[in-house]
Amino acid sequence: MEIFKIENGILIECDEQVEGEVIVPSTVSMIAEAAFFGCNKVQSVYIPDGVTHIGDSAFYSCPSLREVRLPSGLKEIGDEAFEDCGSLKSISIPSSVRRIGEAVLAGCVSLDSVVVDKDNAYYYSDGSDCIIERATGTLIAGCRMTRIPEGVTSIGQRAFQGQIFLRSVELPESLFEICKDAFYGCTSLKAIDIPYAVSHISEGAFSACPQLSHISVDIINPVYESRNDCNAIITKDDHTMIVGCSATVIPEYVKAIAPYAFAGSRVREVKGNIESIGKGAFSHCKSLVSVHLPSVRLISELAFADCDSLSSVSISSAAQIGRAVYTGCRSLRGVSFETRQNL
């Protein structure tokens, strides 16, 4: 039985039944997209020095993969190349690598060592158990053991996604930006303190972090605030709440909730003078029981989707209701408006 399907030096596919140690043939120069997808029993992979490219999702969701040897001539690692390899313990990036894609280590929950060769001209780790792009100062991939060093200016998109054992993170004073879904699904993360220089936090940066119960912003930050220990991140210019958590108290001056601001949190009650709720703002809030928003004028699509415990909604002056706002709300039997309407 042929273990590999190889065409013109490209490893197209590995047989899903293969298990244990896998040695990639020396005739291979490239591992194609999703080549090892579904190889649930592979525990270690040896990639020879002739391989220069690892494609997108090449080892996606190989749950038993504990060890992978990357070749010295490797130039490129594609998007999501090792995503959801839940048993992977360590990874070492050779000096030859010049491009690493997005979410390359997302969901690698057992990962506790990430090392970049000190001679790599494009990336470094500097003993911090992460991958940092030299040209931009962007941390593109981290793990539960990561210590973010000073000099990092950006946490890249999906950099820590799915790191369920990440309990705490200290953001450096050099940080300017936290990108989309940067800490998405960090289910053990309890607290976050935003430094003074952070001027851009993207959608979903802290979504699906149900343990998050403390949020603060440096008092001299010119863009964001967490006034009166409200445990949230609020824009100073238009008073939009962009990140909330289970302990958030929505101040009276907040008029808008940004998309996915509370998504996946353990917030139990929503009330206030809010006029606008963004897409998916409270989606997947499994502990949310009641909503009382007498001033709301816009509720965007999926705003309360999959809130299993939501049983009471009162929106007495709602003007516009988006698509599938209450989809998956199994405990909700009706919504109170100025005149009661059924779902």
DATA-V885089 format. One record per residue. OMEGA is omega in whole degrees, -180 to 180 (999 if undefined). Layout:
omega
OMEGA
OMEGA
This chain:
omega
178
179
-175
167
-175
177
178
178
-180
176
-175
-172
173
180
-176
-177
-179
-178
179
-177
178
176
-180
-178
-178
179
-177
176
-178
173
-171
177
176
-176
-178
-180
-180
178
-170
-175
178
-177
178
-179
175
-179
-175
-174
179
-179
-178
-176
171
-172
177
175
-175
-180
-177
174
169
-167
-178
-176
-178
-172
175
179
180
-174
-176
180
-177
-178
-172
173
-172
178
172
-173
-179
-177
177
169
-168
180
-177
-174
-175
176
180
-178
-178
-179
-175
-175
-179
173
175
-175
-178
173
-174
-180
-179
177
175
-166
-180
-175
177
175
177
-175
173
178
-175
-179
178
-176
-173
-176
174
175
172
177
-175
180
177
178
-177
178
-176
-172
-174
-175
-178
172
-173
180
179
180
-176
-178
-175
169
-174
-175
170
-176
175
-177
-176
169
-171
-180
177
-175
-180
-175
175
178
-169
178
176
-175
-178
177
178
-178
-176
179
-180
-172
177
-167
171
-170
-176
175
-176
-179
-178
175
174
-166
178
-178
-173
-174
176
178
-176
-179
-174
-173
-178
-176
179
175
-174
180
174
-176
-179
178
178
174
-171
180
-177
-177
177
177
176
177
177
-173
-179
176
-175
-173
-174
177
172
-172
175
177
-177
180
179
173
-174
176
-178
-174
-177
175
174
177
-175
176
175
-180
-176
-177
-176
169
-176
-179
-178
-176
179
-177
-176
174
-176
176
174
-176
-179
-172
178
179
180
176
-176
-174
177
178
179
-178
-176
180
-175
178
-176
-179
175
-171
-179
-178
177
174
-171
-179
-177
-176
-174
178
177
-175
-175
-176
-173
-179
180
172
-174
-175
175
-174
-179
-176
174
171
-169
-174
-177
-177
-177
178
176
-179
-165
179
-178
-179
-178
179
-178
-178
171
-178
-176
-179
-180
178
-169
-178
-175
-179
-180
179
180
171
174
169
-173
177
176
177
999
